[in-house]
């Protein structure tokens, strides 16, 4: 087996080849309940779990804060008859995420959690200590390469403004993952998502746990000043 998640990238519904990585990962570790939660899904077509619900009969919960995007999300999933997917409109914070999971009957050990909210990603994951998903996919801020520790200060009203002020660096997310019992397997080639696996499953997966330095992929999306980058932003942050 190839010990590099990038070798398995395949884009069917996802933006950056995440479909293929997740398919290979679950081929190796198996599934338990085929249940996912993803938030920050917009209209739900190009996201990390739509392939699983549309083609693999997974069930789960999709959460979107924008009223306009949520309306399109509902229309898209109703038209496809995907009634096993619960659709929720809410703006996620570290204060409400645990309640949202309990209200929507999310199992404690769901198979997959995907986090992409362009801001408080680190803090929301940290707020889910009672839940132990087997796989976690989370957006990292590739503008701060390893070994840089950088986490946007928590702001429950944050909306991304298109700059490099969002989320957390890969180094900081890896440290949080270790605290919560997860190892880093790698990142997608476009420098968007990091893939974490629960520690008790790493040996079974055949993938080696990586350091942020080994797993990092630079930014290959966004365009500013003739480069793949975002305009510089500003705001309070923590080096954790």
C-alpha positions as CSV (number, residue, x, y, z in Angstrom):
1,X,0.0,0.0,0.0
2,X,1.2,3.5,-0.8
3,X,1.9,5.5,2.3
4,X,0.9,8.9,0.9
5,X,-2.7,10.1,0.9
6,X,-2.0,12.4,-2.1
7,X,-1.6,9.3,-4.3
8,X,-5.3,8.6,-3.9
9,X,-6.8,12.0,-4.6
10,X,-9.9,11.9,-6.7
11,X,-12.4,14.6,-7.3
12,X,-16.0,13.6,-7.8
13,X,-18.0,16.0,-5.6
14,X,-15.2,17.5,-3.5
15,X,-13.1,20.5,-4.4
16,X,-9.6,19.2,-4.0
17,X,-9.5,15.4,-4.4
18,X,-10.8,14.7,-0.9
19,X,-13.3,12.1,-2.3
20,X,-10.5,9.7,-3.3
21,X,-8.5,10.2,0.0
22,X,-11.5,9.5,2.1
23,X,-12.5,6.5,0.0
24,X,-9.1,4.9,0.4
25,X,-9.0,5.7,4.1
26,X,-12.3,4.0,4.8
27,X,-11.4,1.1,2.5
28,X,-8.5,0.5,4.9
29,X,-10.1,1.1,8.3
30,X,-13.7,0.1,7.4
31,X,-16.8,1.9,8.5
32,X,-18.9,1.6,11.7
33,X,-22.0,3.6,11.3
34,X,-21.4,5.4,7.9
35,X,-22.4,8.7,9.7
36,X,-20.9,12.1,9.0
37,X,-21.2,15.6,10.1
38,X,-20.0,18.5,7.9
39,X,-20.4,22.2,8.4
40,X,-19.7,25.1,6.1
41,X,-21.1,23.2,3.2
42,X,-22.8,26.1,1.3
43,X,-25.2,24.5,-1.2
44,X,-23.9,21.0,-0.4
45,X,-22.9,19.8,-3.9
46,X,-19.1,20.5,-3.8
47,X,-18.2,19.4,-0.3
48,X,-16.4,16.5,1.4
49,X,-19.4,14.4,2.2
50,X,-21.7,14.8,-0.8
51,X,-20.1,11.8,-2.6
52,X,-20.6,9.6,0.4
53,X,-24.4,10.5,0.7
54,X,-25.1,10.5,-3.1
55,X,-23.1,7.4,-4.1
56,X,-22.3,5.5,-1.0
57,X,-25.6,5.7,1.0
58,X,-24.0,7.4,4.0
59,X,-26.2,9.4,6.4
60,X,-25.4,12.4,8.4
61,X,-25.9,16.0,9.2
62,X,-25.0,19.1,7.1
63,X,-24.9,22.5,8.8
64,X,-24.9,25.8,6.9
65,X,-25.2,29.3,8.4
66,X,-26.1,31.3,5.3
67,X,-29.8,31.6,4.6
68,X,-29.3,31.8,0.9
69,X,-26.9,28.8,0.8
70,X,-29.1,26.8,3.1
71,X,-32.1,27.3,0.8
72,X,-30.1,26.0,-2.2
73,X,-28.9,23.1,0.0
74,X,-32.4,22.0,0.9
75,X,-33.5,22.2,-2.7
76,X,-30.5,20.2,-3.9
77,X,-30.9,17.4,-1.4
78,X,-34.7,17.2,-1.7
79,X,-34.4,16.9,-5.5
80,X,-32.0,14.0,-5.1
81,X,-34.2,12.3,-2.5
82,X,-31.4,12.2,0.1
83,X,-33.7,12.0,3.1
84,X,-31.1,10.2,5.2
85,X,-29.2,13.5,5.5
86,X,-30.4,16.0,8.1
87,X,-30.0,19.7,7.0
88,X,-29.6,22.3,9.6
89,X,-29.3,26.1,9.3
90,X,-27.2,27.6,12.1
91,X,-24.1,29.7,12.5
92,X,-21.7,27.5,14.4
93,X,-19.8,28.6,17.5
94,X,-17.8,26.7,20.1
95,X,-20.7,27.5,22.5
96,X,-23.5,25.8,20.4
97,X,-21.7,23.0,18.6
98,X,-22.1,20.4,21.3
99,X,-25.8,21.2,21.6
100,X,-26.3,21.0,17.8
101,X,-24.7,17.5,17.8
102,X,-26.9,16.3,20.7
103,X,-30.1,17.8,19.2
104,X,-29.5,16.1,15.9
105,X,-28.6,12.7,17.5
106,X,-25.0,12.6,16.3
107,X,-23.3,9.4,17.5
108,X,-20.4,9.9,19.8
109,X,-18.1,7.9,17.5
110,X,-19.2,8.9,14.1
111,X,-17.1,7.8,11.2
112,X,-16.3,11.3,9.7
113,X,-16.3,14.9,10.8
114,X,-15.5,17.7,8.3
115,X,-14.9,21.3,9.4
116,X,-14.6,24.2,7.0
117,X,-15.9,27.5,8.3
118,X,-13.1,29.9,7.3
119,X,-12.5,31.1,10.8
120,X,-13.2,29.4,14.1
121,X,-12.3,25.9,12.9
122,X,-9.7,25.3,15.6
123,X,-12.0,26.4,18.4
124,X,-15.0,24.5,17.2
125,X,-13.0,21.2,17.0
126,X,-11.7,21.9,20.4
127,X,-15.2,22.3,21.7
128,X,-16.2,18.8,20.6
129,X,-14.3,16.9,23.3
130,X,-17.2,14.6,24.0
131,X,-17.2,13.3,20.4
132,X,-14.6,11.0,19.0
133,X,-15.0,10.8,15.2
134,X,-12.8,8.2,13.6
135,X,-11.6,10.6,10.8
136,X,-11.5,14.4,11.0
137,X,-10.9,16.6,7.9
138,X,-10.3,20.3,8.8
139,X,-9.3,23.3,6.7
140,X,-5.9,24.7,7.6
141,X,-4.4,28.1,6.8
142,X,-1.5,27.3,4.4
143,X,-0.4,31.0,4.6
144,X,1.4,30.1,7.8
145,X,3.6,27.1,7.0
146,X,5.3,24.9,9.6
147,X,6.7,25.4,12.1
148,X,4.6,28.5,12.5
149,X,2.1,28.3,15.4
150,X,-0.9,30.6,14.5
151,X,-4.6,30.5,15.5
152,X,-7.1,33.2,14.8
153,X,-8.4,34.5,18.2
154,X,-11.9,33.1,18.8
155,X,-14.6,35.4,17.5
156,X,-18.1,34.0,17.5
157,X,-19.3,36.6,14.9
158,X,-16.4,36.2,12.5
159,X,-17.1,36.2,8.8
160,X,-14.1,35.6,6.4
161,X,-13.2,38.7,4.4
162,X,-11.1,37.0,1.8
163,X,-7.7,37.7,3.4
164,X,-5.2,35.4,5.1
165,X,-6.8,36.1,8.5
166,X,-8.7,32.9,9.2
167,X,-8.5,29.5,10.8
168,X,-5.2,28.0,12.1
169,X,-1.9,26.9,10.9
170,X,-1.2,23.2,10.3
171,X,1.3,23.1,13.2
172,X,-1.3,24.5,15.6
173,X,-4.0,22.1,14.3
174,X,-1.6,19.1,14.6
175,X,-0.9,20.1,18.3
176,X,-4.6,20.3,19.0
177,X,-5.2,16.9,17.3
178,X,-2.6,15.3,19.5
179,X,-4.3,16.7,22.6
180,X,-7.6,15.2,21.4
181,X,-6.1,11.8,20.4
182,X,-5.5,12.2,16.7
183,X,-2.5,11.8,14.3
184,X,-2.0,13.8,11.1
185,X,-1.9,11.7,8.0
186,X,-1.4,14.5,5.4
187,X,-2.9,17.3,3.5
188,X,-4.4,17.6,0.0
189,X,-2.2,18.8,-2.8
190,X,-3.9,22.2,-3.1
191,X,-3.1,23.2,0.5
192,X,-6.7,23.2,1.8
193,X,-7.6,20.4,4.1
194,X,-5.7,18.4,6.7
195,X,-6.6,14.7,7.4
196,X,-6.5,13.4,10.9
197,X,-7.1,9.8,12.1
198,X,-7.9,8.7,15.6
199,X,-4.7,7.2,17.2
200,X,-6.2,3.8,17.7
201,X,-6.7,3.4,14.0
202,X,-3.4,4.6,12.6
203,X,-1.7,1.2,12.5
204,X,-4.7,-0.4,10.9
205,X,-4.7,2.3,8.2
206,X,-1.2,1.6,6.9
207,X,-0.6,5.3,6.8
208,X,2.2,6.7,8.9
209,X,1.6,9.6,11.2
210,X,3.3,12.7,9.8
211,X,4.8,15.9,11.2
212,X,3.4,19.2,10.0
213,X,6.6,19.7,8.0
214,X,6.2,16.4,6.2
215,X,2.5,16.8,5.6
216,X,2.4,20.4,4.5
217,X,1.3,21.5,1.1
218,X,1.5,25.1,0.1
219,X,-1.3,27.3,-1.0
220,X,-2.5,26.6,-4.6
221,X,-5.7,28.5,-4.6
222,X,-6.5,32.2,-4.2
223,X,-4.6,34.7,-6.3
224,X,-3.0,37.9,-5.1
225,X,0.0,40.0,-6.3
226,X,0.7,37.4,-9.0
227,X,1.0,34.5,-6.6
228,X,-1.1,31.8,-5.1
229,X,-1.9,33.6,-1.9
230,X,-4.5,35.8,-0.1
231,X,-4.2,39.5,0.6
232,X,-2.7,40.1,4.0
233,X,-5.3,40.5,6.8
234,X,-5.0,41.6,10.4
235,X,-6.5,40.7,13.7
236,X,-5.7,39.1,17.0
237,X,-4.2,35.7,17.0
238,X,-2.5,33.2,19.4
239,X,0.7,31.2,19.0
240,X,-0.5,27.9,20.3
